[in-house]
Amino acid sequence: MAATTHTVTNQAPPLVGYDVFSADRVLSEAVERHTAPELVDEVREELAGLGRSAGSAQAQEWGVLANDNPPKLRTHDRYGNRIDEVEFHPSWHRLLGKAVTSGLTDAWGRPAGHVRRAAGFLVWTQAEGGHGCPVSMTHAAVPALRTDPALAAEWKPRLTSHVYEEGLRPAAEKAGVIFGMGMTEKQGGSDVRANTTSAVPLGADGEYVLSGHKWFCSAPMSDGFLVLAQAPGGLTCFLVPRVLADGTRNTFAIQRLKDKLGNRSNASSEVEFDGTWARRVGEEGRGVRTIIEMVAATRLDCVIGSAAIMRQAVAQAVHHASYRRAFGGLLVEKPLMRNVLADLALESEAATTLALRLAAAYDAPDDAEERAFLRLAVPAAKYWVTKRCTPVAGEALECLGGNGYVEESGMPRLLREAPLNSIWEGSGNVQALDVLRALQREPHALNAFLQEVGKARGADHRLDGAIKDLLTELADLDGIEARARRLVERMALVLQGSLLVRWAPSEVADAFCASRLGGDWGAAFGTLPHSLDLASVVERARAEV
């Protein structure tokens, strides 16, 4: 075959060998905005190092290999003994190890800990999303354990360690540990109060044995788990170690690994407890209250993880369009493609800006207003940002045309990963109902939310109109459940609009308010008003290699 027929032209080079953090203007600006001036240089240097790793050919190869070689369950050894181990490709351990050594499980107590950790999570999970599950669980276990000072003193140093040690051994013998979580059961799902797993007290104070089945147990290779079970006093939170202090393995029978749409590198499992030793966390009957801070932290990670997927999808689409020529010019210069890219970029910027604002609120644990703000803002953001992720990933894939539909582009992996964060830690209806619960029971949360939104009042007439409409919606909460999604969507959009009006370039804020709040928008991406400065919006989203 003649070599001339295989000359390759008009193809975009791979987006590789770049600093994922520094090339993201929105993220780097948000980090600087929410970090004390004396820490900015240190944090920026830390995140730029992680960004270079995330954009390297090596990390991208790890992501491909981890997904092409999903985990395998080994229930028994060759002699018939139960071992219940999950084997991962070495690339998985490299990804997870890099996350831990980079401090992505260490936010509680470090200066600007949540902002730097959120930014790092957003950067590093762009290389591969599946390993973010145990990273998130390990990070989020800390506030739940704080309800028991003795447990917190024992486990927090291991959870926040920057050392990753794979393999099942007693936690006391490891410099760092990973945590998972088991809440849902097949008969209840999100209704965890329907759980039937039982917890029977032992003679020693705080010790129990568990019996039951968990329909979804995250990260079953972890060193410990927070689980919910029915104790004599009601639904209670427990810590279940995989390996007991004497070196014997706790009863933790992994029944199967889930065969999932995406998130292929991560092991999600069904597990059986049968005389499984556990330590109570918090009081009996207060399991939901004990574990709720963990759930809130993982919900924020759903927002961050979705922002990461959107950012990578948009970066790939803009990169492709900046090199690909069609109809006499570069795609990025064509008015219609520019409109699509700008629309996608707005969604990505709004998600990142909101995610980092929430992380900054976590860095002020003693501020009552910030805590109240989080109570509404986290479920509202979790509802809306995670729902926007899938259409963004799908439209960005289409920007690459047929190339985007091919696995080698990486876009199908992003698209398969995109729906996960909307389902994990409570799907859309659960988030909407949680917002309603807070509105009805915690009026101070609404006051804090409205104060945050009101900081941009008077700066854009479309935002002002949207705030007015929101207040009208909030004035009547009777029979509101059927319109809860609409209300929560409006709350999230108004919050995003307020943040962008205050902090984003005028062309970004103008386009967002015109489309998302002013109604000058179609039902698909690429329908922004043509009179806007779309070229500047697209250029802001471009990742420079």
C-alpha positions as CSV (number, residue, x, y, z in Angstrom):
1,M,0.0,0.0,0.0
2,A,1.3,3.4,-0.9
3,A,2.6,5.4,2.0
4,T,1.2,8.6,0.6
5,T,-2.3,7.4,1.4
6,H,-1.5,7.3,5.1
7,T,-0.2,10.9,5.4
8,V,-1.9,12.3,8.5
9,T,-2.9,15.9,8.3
10,N,-5.5,18.2,10.0
11,Q,-5.5,16.3,13.3
12,A,-5.2,17.9,16.6
13,P,-2.2,16.9,18.6
14,P,-2.9,15.1,21.9
15,L,-3.6,17.4,24.9
16,V,-0.6,16.1,26.9
17,G,2.5,17.4,28.7
18,Y,0.8,20.4,30.3
19,D,0.0,21.8,33.7
20,V,-3.6,21.0,34.4
21,F,-3.8,23.5,37.2
22,S,-2.0,26.5,35.8
23,A,-3.7,26.1,32.4
24,D,-7.1,26.4,34.1
25,R,-7.5,30.1,34.6
26,V,-10.8,29.7,36.5
27,L,-9.4,27.3,39.0
28,S,-6.1,29.1,39.6
29,E,-8.0,32.4,40.1
30,A,-10.4,30.7,42.6
31,V,-7.5,29.3,44.6
32,E,-5.9,32.7,44.9
33,R,-9.2,34.3,45.8
34,H,-9.9,31.9,48.7
35,T,-6.3,31.6,50.0
36,A,-4.6,33.9,52.5
37,P,-2.0,36.1,50.7
38,E,0.9,34.7,52.7
39,L,0.0,31.1,51.6
40,V,-0.8,31.8,47.9
41,D,2.7,31.1,46.6
42,E,3.1,27.8,48.6
43,V,-0.4,26.6,47.5
44,R,0.1,27.6,43.9
45,E,3.5,25.8,43.7
46,E,2.0,22.7,45.3
47,L,-0.9,22.6,42.9
48,A,1.2,23.3,39.8
49,G,3.4,20.3,40.6
50,L,0.3,18.1,40.8
51,G,-1.0,19.8,37.7
52,R,2.1,18.9,35.7
53,S,1.8,15.3,36.9
54,A,-1.9,15.1,36.0
55,G,-1.2,16.4,32.5
56,S,1.8,14.1,31.9
57,A,1.7,11.2,29.4
58,Q,2.5,8.9,32.3
59,A,-0.6,9.8,34.4
60,Q,-2.8,9.7,31.3
61,E,-1.5,6.2,30.6
62,W,-2.2,5.2,34.2
63,G,-5.8,6.3,33.7
64,V,-6.2,4.3,30.5
65,L,-4.7,1.1,32.0
66,A,-6.7,1.4,35.3
67,N,-9.9,1.5,33.2
68,D,-8.9,-1.1,30.7
69,N,-7.9,-3.5,33.6
70,P,-10.8,-3.3,36.1
71,P,-10.5,-4.8,39.6
72,K,-10.9,-8.5,40.2
73,L,-12.5,-10.1,43.1
74,R,-10.7,-13.1,44.8
75,T,-13.1,-14.6,47.3
76,H,-11.1,-17.7,48.2
77,D,-7.5,-18.8,48.1
78,R,-6.4,-22.1,46.4
79,Y,-7.2,-24.1,49.5
80,G,-10.8,-22.9,49.8
81,N,-10.2,-20.3,52.6
82,R,-12.1,-17.1,52.2
83,I,-9.8,-14.1,51.6
84,D,-12.2,-11.6,50.1
85,E,-9.5,-9.5,48.3
86,V,-9.8,-7.2,45.4
87,E,-6.9,-7.1,43.0
88,F,-6.1,-3.9,41.1
89,H,-3.8,-3.1,38.2
90,P,-0.6,-1.4,39.4
91,S,-1.8,1.8,37.7
92,W,-4.6,2.1,40.1
93,H,-2.3,2.0,43.1
94,R,-0.1,4.6,41.4
95,L,-3.0,6.9,40.9
96,L,-4.3,6.4,44.4
97,G,-0.8,6.7,45.9
98,K,-0.2,10.0,44.1
99,A,-3.5,11.3,45.4
100,V,-2.6,10.4,49.0
101,T,1.0,11.7,48.9
102,S,-0.4,14.9,47.4
103,G,-2.5,15.6,50.5
104,L,-5.9,14.8,48.9
105,T,-7.0,13.1,52.1
106,D,-5.6,15.8,54.3
107,A,-7.8,18.9,54.5
108,W,-8.9,19.0,58.1
109,G,-6.5,21.2,60.0
110,R,-4.1,22.4,57.3
111,P,-4.2,26.2,56.5
112,A,-6.5,26.6,53.5
113,G,-6.8,22.8,53.7
114,H,-10.1,22.5,52.0
115,V,-9.4,24.9,49.2
116,R,-6.1,23.4,48.3
117,R,-7.5,19.9,48.7
118,A,-10.6,20.7,46.5
119,A,-8.4,22.2,43.8
120,G,-6.0,19.2,43.9
121,F,-9.0,16.8,43.7
122,L,-10.3,18.7,40.7
123,V,-6.9,18.6,39.0
124,W,-5.8,15.0,39.7
125,T,-9.2,13.3,39.0
126,Q,-9.0,14.7,35.5
127,A,-6.3,12.0,34.9
128,E,-8.8,9.3,36.1
129,G,-12.0,9.6,38.0
130,G,-12.5,6.1,39.6
131,H,-9.9,6.3,42.2
132,G,-11.5,9.5,43.5
133,C,-14.0,7.3,45.5
134,P,-11.6,6.0,48.2
135,V,-9.9,9.4,48.3
136,S,-13.2,11.1,49.0
137,M,-14.3,8.5,51.5
138,T,-11.0,8.7,53.4
139,H,-11.2,12.5,53.5
140,A,-14.8,12.6,54.6
141,A,-14.6,10.0,57.4
142,V,-12.8,12.5,59.6
143,P,-15.8,14.6,60.7
144,A,-17.9,11.6,61.5
145,L,-15.1,10.1,63.7
146,R,-14.9,13.4,65.6
147,T,-18.1,12.5,67.4
148,D,-15.9,10.0,69.4
149,P,-12.7,11.8,70.6
150,A,-11.0,8.5,71.3
151,L,-11.6,7.1,67.8
152,A,-10.7,10.4,66.2
153,A,-7.3,10.4,68.1
154,E,-6.6,6.9,66.9
155,W,-7.7,7.1,63.3
156,K,-7.4,10.7,62.1
157,P,-3.6,10.7,61.9
158,R,-3.8,7.6,59.7
159,L,-6.6,9.0,57.5
160,T,-4.8,12.3,56.9
161,S,-1.4,10.7,56.4
162,H,0.5,11.5,53.2
163,V,1.7,7.9,53.0
164,Y,-0.1,5.2,50.9
165,E,0.3,1.6,51.9
166,E,-1.6,-1.0,49.9
167,G,-2.5,-4.4,51.4
168,L,-4.5,-5.7,54.3
169,R,-2.7,-5.5,57.6
170,P,-3.7,-4.2,61.1
171,A,-4.2,-0.4,60.9
172,A,-1.8,0.1,63.7
173,E,1.0,-1.3,61.5
174,K,0.4,1.1,58.6
175,A,1.5,4.7,58.2
176,G,-1.6,5.6,56.4
177,V,-5.1,4.0,55.8
178,I,-7.9,4.2,53.3
179,F,-11.6,4.2,54.3
180,G,-14.8,3.2,52.6
181,M,-18.5,3.4,53.4
182,G,-21.5,1.0,53.5
183,M,-24.9,2.6,54.0
184,T,-27.4,1.4,51.3
185,E,-29.2,-1.9,51.4
186,K,-31.2,-3.5,48.6
187,Q,-34.6,-3.0,50.3
188,G,-34.1,0.7,51.1
189,G,-31.5,2.4,48.9
190,S,-31.4,6.0,49.8
191,D,-34.0,5.3,52.6
192,V,-31.3,4.2,55.0
193,R,-33.7,4.1,57.9
194,A,-35.1,1.0,56.3
195,N,-31.8,-0.8,56.9
196,T,-32.0,-4.3,58.4
197,T,-28.4,-5.0,59.2
198,S,-28.3,-5.7,62.9
199,A,-25.8,-4.7,65.6
200,V,-25.7,-6.7,68.8
201,P,-23.7,-5.2,71.7
202,L,-20.8,-7.2,73.2
203,G,-19.5,-7.1,76.7
204,A,-17.0,-4.3,76.1
205,D,-18.3,-0.8,75.9
206,G,-18.8,0.4,72.3
207,E,-18.2,-3.0,70.7
208,Y,-20.8,-4.8,68.6
209,V,-21.2,-7.7,66.1
210,L,-22.9,-6.9,62.9
211,S,-25.1,-9.2,60.7
212,G,-26.5,-8.2,57.4
213,H,-26.0,-7.4,53.7
214,K,-24.9,-4.1,52.2
215,W,-26.1,-3.6,48.6
216,F,-23.4,-1.0,47.9
217,C,-20.2,-0.9,49.8
218,S,-17.7,1.6,48.4
219,A,-14.0,0.8,48.0
220,P,-14.0,-2.7,49.6
221,M,-10.2,-3.0,49.6
222,S,-10.1,-0.2,52.3
223,D,-8.7,-0.6,55.8
224,G,-11.9,0.5,57.5
225,F,-15.5,1.4,56.8
226,L,-18.2,3.5,58.3
227,V,-21.5,1.6,58.1
228,L,-25.0,2.0,59.4
229,A,-26.8,-0.8,61.3
230,Q,-29.8,-1.2,63.6
231,A,-28.6,-1.3,67.3
232,P,-31.0,-1.8,70.2
233,G,-31.4,2.0,70.4
234,G,-32.0,2.4,66.7
235,L,-30.0,3.2,63.5
236,T,-26.4,3.7,64.6
237,C,-23.0,4.4,62.9
238,F,-20.2,1.9,63.3
239,L,-16.5,1.6,62.3
240,V,-15.7,-1.7,60.8
241,P,-12.0,-2.5,60.3
242,R,-11.0,-5.0,57.6
243,V,-8.2,-6.5,59.8
244,L,-8.5,-6.8,63.6
245,A,-5.8,-5.6,66.0
246,D,-4.5,-9.2,66.5
247,G,-4.0,-9.6,62.8
248,T,-7.0,-11.8,62.0
249,R,-9.3,-10.7,59.3
250,N,-12.7,-9.4,60.2
251,T,-15.7,-11.1,58.7
252,F,-16.2,-9.1,55.5
253,A,-17.5,-11.4,52.8
254,I,-17.5,-9.7,49.4
255,Q,-20.3,-11.2,47.4
256,R,-19.6,-9.6,44.1
257,L,-18.3,-6.4,42.4
258,K,-20.8,-4.3,40.5
259,D,-20.6,-4.2,36.8
260,K,-21.1,-0.5,36.2
261,L,-21.7,1.8,33.3
262,G,-18.5,3.8,34.0
263,N,-16.2,4.3,37.0
264,R,-14.7,1.0,35.8
265,S,-11.4,1.3,37.6
266,N,-13.1,1.5,41.0
267,A,-14.5,-1.5,42.9
268,S,-18.0,-1.1,44.2
269,S,-19.3,-4.2,46.0
270,E,-21.9,-6.1,47.9
271,V,-20.7,-7.4,51.2
272,E,-22.1,-9.7,53.9
273,F,-21.6,-9.2,57.6
274,D,-21.9,-12.3,59.8
275,G,-20.6,-11.8,63.3
276,T,-18.5,-8.9,62.1
277,W,-16.8,-6.9,64.8
278,A,-17.5,-3.2,64.9
279,R,-17.0,-0.2,67.1
280,R,-19.8,2.2,67.7
281,V,-19.3,5.8,66.5
282,G,-21.5,8.3,68.3
283,E,-24.6,7.4,70.2
284,E,-27.0,4.6,69.5
285,G,-30.0,5.7,67.4
286,R,-28.2,8.7,66.0
287,G,-26.5,7.1,63.1
288,V,-27.7,9.4,60.5
289,R,-26.8,12.5,62.5
290,T,-23.3,11.0,63.1
291,I,-22.6,10.1,59.5
292,I,-24.2,13.2,58.0
293,E,-21.0,15.3,58.0
294,M,-19.3,12.5,56.1
295,V,-22.2,12.6,53.6
296,A,-22.0,16.4,53.3
297,A,-18.2,16.2,52.5
298,T,-18.7,13.5,49.9
299,R,-21.5,15.4,48.3
300,L,-19.1,18.4,47.9
301,D,-16.7,15.9,46.3
302,C,-19.5,15.0,43.9
303,V,-19.6,18.7,42.9
304,I,-15.9,18.9,42.6
305,G,-15.7,15.6,40.6
306,S,-18.3,16.8,38.2
307,A,-16.5,20.1,37.8
308,A,-13.4,18.1,37.0
309,I,-15.1,16.1,34.3
310,M,-16.6,19.2,32.8
311,R,-13.3,21.0,32.8
312,Q,-11.5,18.1,31.1
313,A,-14.3,17.7,28.5
314,V,-14.3,21.4,27.7
315,A,-10.5,21.6,27.6
316,Q,-10.4,18.7,25.1
317,A,-13.1,20.3,22.9
318,V,-11.5,23.7,22.8
319,H,-8.1,22.1,22.1
320,H,-9.5,20.1,19.2
321,A,-11.3,23.0,17.7
322,S,-8.1,25.2,18.0
323,Y,-6.3,22.8,15.6
324,R,-8.9,21.2,13.4
325,R,-9.6,23.0,10.1
326,A,-12.9,22.8,8.2
327,F,-14.7,24.8,5.6
328,G,-11.7,27.1,5.1
329,G,-10.7,27.9,8.7
330,L,-10.1,26.7,12.2
331,L,-13.2,25.3,13.9
332,V,-12.7,27.6,16.9
333,E,-13.1,30.6,14.6
334,K,-16.4,29.5,13.2
335,P,-19.3,31.4,14.8
336,L,-21.5,28.4,15.4
337,M,-18.7,26.2,16.9
338,R,-17.6,29.2,19.0
339,N,-21.1,29.5,20.4
340,V,-21.1,25.9,21.4
341,L,-17.7,26.1,23.0
342,A,-18.5,29.3,24.9
343,D,-21.7,27.7,26.2
344,L,-19.8,24.7,27.5
345,A,-17.1,26.9,29.0
346,L,-19.8,28.9,30.9
347,E,-21.1,25.7,32.5
348,S,-17.6,24.6,33.4
349,E,-16.6,27.9,34.9
350,A,-19.8,28.2,36.9
351,A,-19.2,24.7,38.3
352,T,-15.6,25.3,39.3
353,T,-16.3,28.7,40.8
354,L,-19.1,27.3,43.0
355,A,-17.1,24.2,44.0
356,L,-14.2,26.3,45.3
357,R,-16.6,28.7,47.1
358,L,-18.0,25.8,49.0
359,A,-14.6,24.5,49.8
360,A,-13.6,27.9,51.2
361,A,-16.6,27.8,53.5
362,Y,-15.3,24.6,54.9
363,D,-12.1,26.4,55.8
364,A,-14.0,28.5,58.2
365,P,-15.4,25.9,60.6
366,D,-16.0,28.4,63.4
367,D,-18.0,30.8,61.3
368,A,-21.7,30.2,62.0
369,E,-22.8,32.0,58.8
370,E,-20.6,29.8,56.6
371,R,-21.8,26.6,58.2
372,A,-25.4,27.8,57.7
373,F,-24.6,28.7,54.1
374,L,-23.2,25.2,53.4
375,R,-26.4,23.6,54.8
376,L,-28.3,24.8,51.7
377,A,-25.6,25.4,49.2
378,V,-24.1,21.9,49.3
379,P,-27.3,19.9,48.4
380,A,-28.3,22.6,45.9
381,A,-24.9,22.5,44.2
382,K,-24.8,18.7,44.3
383,Y,-28.2,18.6,42.6
384,W,-27.5,21.0,39.8
385,V,-23.8,20.8,39.0
386,T,-23.8,17.0,38.9
387,K,-26.9,17.1,36.6
388,R,-25.1,19.4,34.2
389,C,-22.1,17.1,33.9
390,T,-23.6,14.5,31.5
391,P,-24.9,16.9,28.8
392,V,-21.6,18.9,28.9
393,A,-19.6,15.7,28.4
394,G,-21.9,14.6,25.6
395,E,-21.8,17.9,23.8
396,A,-18.0,18.2,24.2
397,L,-17.6,14.7,22.7
398,E,-19.6,15.8,19.7
399,C,-17.3,18.8,19.2
400,L,-14.6,16.2,18.2
401,G,-17.0,14.5,15.8
402,G,-16.4,10.9,15.0
403,N,-13.0,11.1,16.7
404,G,-14.7,11.9,20.0
405,Y,-16.8,8.7,19.7
406,V,-13.7,6.6,19.6
407,E,-12.3,5.2,22.8
408,E,-8.8,6.4,22.1
409,S,-9.9,10.0,22.4
410,G,-10.8,9.5,26.1
411,M,-14.1,11.3,25.6
412,P,-16.3,8.1,25.9
413,R,-14.7,7.4,29.3
414,L,-15.6,11.0,30.5
415,L,-19.2,10.5,29.2
416,R,-19.6,7.2,31.1
417,E,-18.2,8.7,34.3
418,A,-20.4,11.8,34.0
419,P,-23.7,10.4,35.5
420,L,-22.1,8.9,38.5
421,N,-21.9,11.9,40.8
422,S,-25.5,12.7,40.3
423,I,-26.4,9.3,41.7
424,W,-23.7,8.8,44.3
425,E,-24.5,10.1,47.8
426,G,-28.2,10.7,47.1
427,S,-29.7,11.2,43.6
428,G,-31.5,14.3,42.4
429,N,-34.7,13.8,44.4
430,V,-32.8,13.2,47.6
431,Q,-30.9,16.4,47.2
432,A,-34.1,18.4,46.4
433,L,-35.9,17.0,49.4
434,D,-32.9,17.7,51.6
435,V,-33.0,21.4,50.5
436,L,-36.7,21.5,51.4
437,R,-36.0,19.9,54.8
438,A,-33.4,22.7,55.5
439,L,-35.8,25.4,54.3
440,Q,-38.5,24.2,56.7
441,R,-36.4,23.4,59.7
442,E,-33.4,25.7,59.6
443,P,-34.4,29.3,58.6
444,H,-30.9,30.5,59.5
445,A,-29.6,28.5,56.5
446,L,-31.9,30.4,54.1
447,N,-30.8,33.7,55.6
448,A,-27.1,32.8,55.1
449,F,-27.8,31.6,51.5
450,L,-29.7,34.8,50.6
451,Q,-27.0,37.0,52.2
452,E,-24.4,35.3,49.9
453,V,-26.5,35.7,46.8
454,G,-27.3,39.3,47.8
455,K,-23.7,40.4,47.7
456,A,-24.1,40.8,43.9
457,R,-27.4,42.7,44.0
458,G,-27.5,45.7,41.8
459,A,-24.7,44.5,39.5
460,D,-26.8,42.8,36.9
461,H,-30.5,43.4,36.2
462,R,-31.1,39.8,35.1
463,L,-29.6,38.5,38.3
464,D,-31.7,40.9,40.3
465,G,-34.8,39.7,38.5
466,A,-33.9,36.1,39.2
467,I,-33.4,36.8,42.9
468,K,-36.8,38.4,43.0
469,D,-38.4,35.4,41.3
470,L,-36.6,33.1,43.8
471,L,-37.9,35.0,46.8
472,T,-41.5,34.7,45.4
473,E,-41.0,30.9,45.0
474,L,-39.6,30.7,48.6
475,A,-42.6,32.6,50.0
476,D,-44.9,29.7,49.6
477,L,-43.5,26.3,50.8
478,D,-46.9,24.6,51.1
479,G,-47.2,21.7,48.7
480,I,-43.7,22.5,47.3
481,E,-42.4,19.0,47.0
482,A,-43.7,18.6,43.4
483,R,-41.8,21.7,42.3
484,A,-38.7,21.1,44.5
485,R,-36.4,20.4,41.6
486,R,-37.4,23.6,39.9
487,L,-36.8,25.5,43.1
488,V,-33.4,23.9,43.8
489,E,-32.3,24.5,40.2
490,R,-33.2,28.2,40.5
491,M,-31.3,28.4,43.8
492,A,-28.2,26.9,42.3
493,L,-28.3,29.1,39.2
494,V,-28.8,32.3,41.2
495,L,-25.9,31.4,43.4
496,Q,-23.7,30.7,40.4
497,G,-24.8,33.9,38.8
498,S,-24.0,35.9,42.0
499,L,-20.5,34.4,42.2
500,L,-19.7,35.0,38.5
501,V,-21.0,38.6,38.6
502,R,-18.7,39.2,41.5
503,W,-15.6,37.4,40.4
504,A,-15.6,36.4,36.7
505,P,-14.7,38.6,33.7
506,S,-17.6,40.7,32.5
507,E,-18.0,38.7,29.3
508,V,-18.4,35.5,31.3
509,A,-20.9,37.0,33.8
510,D,-22.8,38.7,31.0
511,A,-23.2,35.5,29.0
512,F,-24.2,33.5,32.0
513,C,-26.8,36.0,33.2
514,A,-28.2,36.5,29.7
515,S,-28.7,32.8,29.1
516,R,-29.2,31.0,32.5
517,L,-31.0,33.8,34.3
518,G,-32.3,36.1,31.6
519,G,-33.9,33.4,29.4
520,D,-32.1,34.3,26.2
521,W,-31.1,30.7,25.6
522,G,-32.2,27.6,23.8
523,A,-32.7,24.0,24.9
524,A,-29.3,22.9,23.7
525,F,-25.7,24.1,24.0
526,G,-24.7,26.6,21.3
527,T,-27.7,28.8,21.6
528,L,-26.2,31.8,23.4
529,P,-27.1,35.3,22.2
530,H,-24.8,36.0,19.2
531,S,-24.1,39.6,20.3
532,L,-22.0,38.4,23.3
533,D,-18.2,38.4,23.4
534,L,-18.0,34.6,22.9
535,A,-14.4,34.6,21.6
536,S,-13.1,35.8,25.0
537,V,-15.1,33.2,26.8
538,V,-13.7,30.4,24.6
539,E,-10.1,31.7,24.9
540,R,-10.4,31.8,28.7
541,A,-11.3,28.1,28.6
542,R,-8.4,27.0,26.4
543,A,-5.6,24.9,28.0
544,E,-2.2,26.1,26.9
545,V,0.2,23.3,26.3
